[in-house]
Amino acid sequence: MSEHAPLAPSSAPQWGHCSGSIAAQANIPDRESEATREGTAAHWVMSETLLNHRDNRDGPRECVGYLGATDPQGLLIDDKMVEGAQMMVDDVLEVAHRFDALPYLLIEHRVAMPKIHPQNWGTLDVGLYLPDRFLLFIWDYKHGHRETGPGSLQFVDYLQGLCEKYQIDGHLDQQTRYVARVVQPYCYYAAGPVREQTGFLSELRPQWNQLAMKAHEAFSNPTLSTGLWCRDCKAVGTCSAARRAGYNFIDLVNEPYEMDRMRGADLAVERAILSDGLAVAKARLEAIEDELHHRVTAGETDSGLTVETSAGRIEWTVAPGQARALAAQFGVDASKDAVLTPAQTLAAAPAKVRPLLKQVMDKMTGRKAGKLKLVPADASRTARAFQKRN
């Protein structure tokens, strides 16, 4: 089994709706960015810390122990990666310790979904099956800012793989509840970094059938469909369906004069539609800009565009001490006191006093409130406060 599946669970939100996305992206290489490298590094910190707990290894039991280290790709681990990974570790360990099930955690575990398609497999972040309680937990860590729900087809796909692994058949899936959790420390979602969806596994059968249908269609009679999933498609810049959808979204002129009188519920529905449409249009615009940038820098001139470098921020080109000395000659104090971040402070403390330091620091640290953000009422902080958790 090769490293990357043609039908990867991470791209299930694409091929599970648009079977043509597999063929469309087949010859387009992945473009690694700083953000994706940071996410990979944070995943590594998270998985290593959990493995240390599960297997009683000698490595750090807190993510902060990896601060300043380098991941297998050589990227330096910073406090943002540490802080995000720790939120995932804390949530997983809370459940594992609550059910006394730490040894049974699946961490960075490969699962296959042959009932969906033979070419469908992937590596899930964390899973935990409690057969005596008819409970199946699954976690996914997202390091980016964009909101991802626990009800995505990626979770649905992985849950099918776990049913295969644990031999949860058509009888057991009616009794077994799943708990899907996505941990997004930097999404700044109003309800907090951990979002959850739960239900009986049997309720996922329609979506499993959808995935199976689209998976087989991808290798026999692929079709193109546009939607929110286009945002992550590497072929969005060359897809004819995405182009036509974008034009249909914006091209309405000379309509008869008529003003809408819409209820709040109607406005909320239109808000969701427009949000999806803007996301698709934004994804295609970014893909087209990348392609144009490549062509212009390669020497093509038929677009009428050119590339220029914008002015960056002015920075000192001499050592800090020399800069401070120069400023002092003119009566300017250019020195600046700096304090370590909370994560750096914990990393610098001796291990034996770290728990006590963290307890005291919790009273002296916090997160600033973000901007006001519209969220579904049933996902608000108030609603979540009264939700029953497993």
Summary of the structure (lengths in Angstrom):
residues: 390
radius of gyration: 24.7
end to end distance: 35.5
largest distance: 81.6
contacts: 1029
relative contact order: 0.12
helix: 46%
strand: 10%
